[in-house]
Amino acid sequence: MRIILLIIVLCAFIFPVKAQLELDIENIVISNYNVDFNQEEMDEDMENGPYVHFQCHIRNKSDSIKINPSMIKVQIMFYYNNCQYIEDLIIFPWDYSSNKSLIIDKKGIEFECGTLIMNVANLFEDKKGDFRELLMKIMPTVKIIFHENENNIIVTSDNVLNVILK
């Protein structure tokens, strides 16, 4: 009986903290989604398929939380043809080696990350230039997952506020 009571009390303290965190994808910028491979000048990045860049904002609706940048992992998750794909992303411009803590409060913090999305799912077809139809199937399912291992924080994005085709 004591163990059950202890578990209930611990859950009451842990879950409300996580429920207060909110992660929004403020902008998704998609580039190299329609490439003409017959043009004379080719940028090396164009040959790798679409690049998807995320500008994210994480905030805490109540108290502030101190997090350690070296303990953070960010992932992209999406579905295509009923298969789930997950890949680790690198956050720009954070200094992972720094021991300096970050504070997530009501104002929140911003971070950016990106990936060659077709390479994540091995969907990239060499010399295929138009990825718009494929992206239209993938983009509505995209989520960013924010992990901070020291405080056992896991937050999944709720909203995509803007999509920009570049």
Secondary structure, 3 states (H helix, E strand, C coil): CHHHHHHHHHHHHHHHHHHHEEEEEEEEEEECCECCCCCCCCCHHHHHCCEEEEEEEEEECCCCEEECHHHEEEEEEEEECCEEEEEEECCECCCCCCCCCEEECCCCEEEEEEEEHHHHCCCCCCCCCECHHHHHHHHHHCEEEEEECCCCEEEECCEECCEEEC
